[in-house]
Amino acid sequence: MALWDRIKDSAATMQTQLVAKRNDLKSGAFRDSSMAMCALVAAADGTIDAAERQRVAQLIGTNEVLQNFPADELRRRFDENLDKLTADFDFGKVSVMQEIAKAKKKPAEARAVIQIGIIIGGADGDFDKTEQAVVREACFALDLAPHEFDL
């Protein structure tokens, strides 16, 4: 099986798992961590163009699990994190990782944040090495082993 097919299958499985846990994923920490993760993956290569920003925002808006939260609130948090990353990627990344770490106290939420990162990373058909690397770093921020997610 080609790498992309494995990623696609993995992302589909993760989305199914997230939907099953939807009622457990309603905290503000999960919301904040998820939006920070989306921004981090979107800006993983150090830049983000308008088309990529729009694509990720659309994925956020249509993700069934994230519909627990008002769309305008999600967009605001996503944009704030992206602004930090685009202003100064390295400094912004520290702040964004702190947001991601908010989900550390609840293992189900922490895993869900990583799963969202993988889903967002693979949405364009290419979960590249830079995206995988930032999701792997987020695993450490959440006290999760990257190998649990094939990272």
Salt bridges, closest charged atoms under 4 A:
ASP32 OD1 - ARG31 NE 2.88
ASP32 OD1 - ARG77 NH1 3.00
ASP32 OD2 - LYS102 NZ 2.84
GLU64 OE2 - ARG22 NH1 3.87
GLU73 OE2 - ARG76 NH2 2.85
GLU73 OE2 - ARG77 NE 2.64
ASP79 OD1 - ARG53 NH2 3.45
ASP79 OD2 - ARG75 NE 3.83
GLU80 OE2 - ARG76 NH1 2.61
ASP83 OD1 - ARG53 NH2 3.26
GLU99 OE1 - LYS102 NZ 3.27
GLU109 OE2 - LYS106 NZ 3.95
ASP124 OD2 - ARG55 NH2 3.72
GLU137 OE2 - LYS93 NZ 2.79
ASP143 OD2 - LYS104 NZ 3.98
GLU148 OE1 - ARG111 NH2 2.87
